[in-house]
Amino acid sequence: MNAGVLGTGHYLPTKVVTNNDMEKIVDTNDEWIRTRTGIEERRFAEDDVNTSDMAYFAALNALEEADVAAEDIDLILVATVTPDTPFPSVACMIQDKLGASKAAAMDVSAACSGFMYGMITAKQFIETGAYKKVLVVGTEKLSKITNWEDRGTCVLLGDGAGAAVIGEVSEGRGILSFELGANGAGGKELYQDENDYLVMNGREVFKFAVRQMPESTVNVVEKIGLNKEDVDYLIPHQANIRIMDAARERLGISADKMATTIKKYGNNSSASIPMALSESVKNGKIKDDDLIVLVGFGGGLTWGAVAMRWGR
Ligand code: UT7
């Protein structure tokens, strides 16, 4: 039995903040942000919109695309580093709002790799036959944990949510291989401090990401007996266009075969990959039977990737 994506969804906050707007907050400039990161603007959630609200809207969108009723969901996994509260979990909050009454629910903590951890966990439950439908969400209100005096991080981050319904798909399709990893010794490079601010050693994370993304991509395609040349579409974590382009070039993948949402949304941590996936589906970038690789990395340090044959 193969687990795959039955439907995708995302939610974008309405407040658009440009690089010029950021110049009014911190000592920075549009040119630096564009050339060093590829970001042109980002979205911030309104004060009364919390992480669980964005998760709920992204989930509704995914359920609709999947044509699955909330009551048929067996498990909800929400990846986030910015939950409304440590407990109850965001997963429990949206279980209630969605009316997913039979679903078990929990949050997953793996920073920017959280959606990958969630998706790969969902795959196990589906393929053992324990569950039929799992809702996986990545949702972040990073503006809650942003240090507005740290120009090295505040210009990078944005809010948003993405979701996918995972369930059984036809033979040969779905998530064909995966890789998950962690290196706790690297935790000091990217963490939340005692003031609740996100703190990052940008250069170290950069080096880790440029190495990890191509390595994990090659590993997941080789596990299914294919090569990097066989990848039709790459959906990387959206942290920095320089990291994404370096990975892409190492893999020999052309720019049109990579999802790039960072320009408009910045880095959305665990929401980046599902937002990019949902947008790519809606924009018709992904066709049935395409070989897709999703690959993420982040705080922990953690990483995760899947190779997936698209279609139900
Ligand atoms: O999703 C989580 C994973 N996160 C990442 O993947 C991020 C990985 N790291 C990066 O993307 C990059 O390291 C950054 C974008 C964070 C920084 O780019 P960089 O090319 O590594 O710059 P840097 O930190 O080496 O800083 C270069 C200069 C410094 O000035 P001096 O010391 O050379 O005078 C910084 O103070 O750029 C300065 N700088 C800025 N200038 C204008 C740092 N941030 C800014 C800014 N505006 N926003």
Residues whose N, C-alpha, C, O or C-beta is under 5 A from the ligand:
A	BS01	UT7	D27 T28 N29 W32 R36 T37 C112 R151 G152 V155 G202 R203 V205 F206 A209 A239 N240 N267 F297 G298
